[in-house]
């Protein structure tokens, strides 16, 4: 059974870039592919109708990826480009007004997933200032992100911080926080040894 590293952070914080670095160092990586999500664009235009379907599709995909990672015989930790314990924030942010009962169901489903597959062995959380996030969002040019504002990013960031703080307070999972406002720090051999030490104390 492979150990599991989950990468947390708001959109454009650098999760995909960090996962690319892990892949270069030989770590198996599970990534979310939003291009295959049939509700992604629809939910941007009509959230009342499609947001719940979007969230259900995301959870189904993510649960399958976690189960696949856990069952892997890889001696190297699996890296996953999200952390569902912290991503409860997205359920709160998007479903609290349109589908509050389903928001609670989402939380319970995430809790059951962790109970069935175990907690991650390490969470790496990426912080980034909202001004820099907005610059990156504009630069990467994804149409469905271009309407995001500083206020949106700040509000979502506060939700994410709430669940990150809860995870840290629980103390059952080590959390390594990285500020990526000026870019990712170099992930060299020393950093990899540190990560492996945190995963396998």
ABEGO torsion letter per residue (X at the ends): XBBBBBBBEBBGAGAAAAAAAAAAAGBBBBBBBAAABAAAAAAAABAAAAAAAAAAAAAAAAAAAAAAAAABABABBBBBABBAAAAAAAAAAAAAAABAAAAAAAAAAAAAAAAAAEBBABBBBBBBBAAAAAAAAAAAGBAAAAABBAAAAAAAAAAAAAAAAAAAAAGABBBBBBBAAAEBBBBBAAAAAAAAAAABX
